[in-house]
């Protein structure tokens, strides 16, 4: 990763972590954010625990968090490899954020996204064939077939 990308990535992670920490309820000891993403759809889920493992209250996600992760997909894009489909950030008071990005494993959307969503994602964040895992290839094939069927069903002008 080039220094400019690493720097911007670190800034975005810090912005998101600060916003989450500010929104955390009193008594929290661990906050976990899970993000699932494509170019057309994002899903954010937050869990928070106190020292006893109980849920001390809700965390309302601010646009700072959602915007940071949306930008991180572009910032972390790598030519040929693509970008991440899911991310996880774990925060603990006084500790550095733990962040991981999944570029290759099926993020297991629920409910499942239409396969054409992944066709659009590949257009925005291209990958070489060697970086298209089998689960993604199956969705892309299904999405491309659905697009061909739709085009064939459209009346000719």
N, C-alpha and C positions, 0 to 999 in steps of 0.2 A: 504494500500500500504506500503510495507516495505521501510525503510529509503533509502536503496541503489537504489531502483526503483524510489522513489520520487526525489532523488538527480539527477539521470541521466535524468529523465524526465524534471526537472527544467533546467538542463544544455542545453538539446536539444531545449527547448522552447526559452531559452535566445539566443542561437546561431542563431536560425531561426529569432527571433525578431530583433537581431542586424543586420543580413544580409538584412532583409527587410527594416529596417530603413535606412541603408546605400544606398540602391538602390532607395529609395523614391525620387520623384521629389521635387524641391524647392516649398515651399508653401503648402505642404500637411498638413492636420489636422486629417485625419483618413485613415487608410489603413486596408483593410480586406482581409484575405486569407481564401479561402475555399478549403478543400482537401477531395477528395473522394478516397477510397482505397480498394483494395483487394490484395492478394498475387501476382496477375499477372498484375494488372492495377492500375494506379494512375492518378488522374486528379487534376490539380491545377488551381485555378482561383483567380485573384487578382483584387480588385477595390480600387481606391484611390480618395479621395475628399479633396478639400480645404475648407476654412472657409465659402465660399459661396455655397458649395455643388457642385461646378464644378469639373471636372476632370483636375488636373494640369499636367498630363502626364503619361507615362507608367512606369511600374515597371517590370524590367527583373528579373525573378527568378534565383537566383544562385544555383549551386549544393549544397551549404550549406543548403539552405532551403529545397530542395527536399530530400536530404539525411537525414536531421534531422527528417522529418515527416515519411520517410520510416522506420527509426530506431525506432521511437516512437510507431509504430504498434507492434513491438516485445517487446519493453520495457514495454508497458502498457498491454500486454497480461496477462490475469488472467485465471488460470486453471478453467475449466468448463464454465466460462463466455465468453471466447474468447477475442477479441480485437475490437477496434473501426472500423467503416466503413466510418465515415466522421468526419472531425474536422473543427473548425473555430477559427481563431486567429484575434483579432481586436487590432490594435495599434493606440495610440494617443500620440503625443509628451509629454514627461514628465510623462507619466502614465505607470503603469505596464501592460504588455500584458494581454488581456482577452482571455482565451483559453477554448474551450469546445470540448468534444469528445463524439460522438454518437456511442454507442455500440449496440443499439437495433432497431432503426428506419430505415426504408428503405431509403438509400441514394439517390435513384431515379437517377440512371445513365442515361445520355442522350448522345448518343443513348444507349439503354439498352445493357448490357453485356450478352454474352451467358451464360446460366445457369451453364454450366460446370465450369465457372470461380469461382463460389461460392463453387462448390464441391472441387476444388483445394484449395480455401481459408480455408475451414473447415479442410482439411488435414494438412495445415500448422499451423492453429490456431484453434485447436479443441474446441468445445463447448459441454456441456452436453445438452441433449434433452430439458431440462427445460429452457435453455438459447437460444434456437433457436426460434425466433419469427415467426409467421405465414407467413409473406412475404418471409422470408429466407427459411422456410420449403418448400414452394411452388417451389422456385427456385432450391433447392437441389433435390427435387423429379423430377423436369423436367430435371435437369442436369444428374441425375443418370439414368433416362429413356433414355436419348439421348446416354449416354455411352453404355447402354445395347444394344440399336439398332445398334450402330456403331460396337460393338463387334460381334453381330450376323451377320452383313453384311460382315464382313471380311472373306476372303477365308480361309478355314481350311488348315493347313500345315501338 
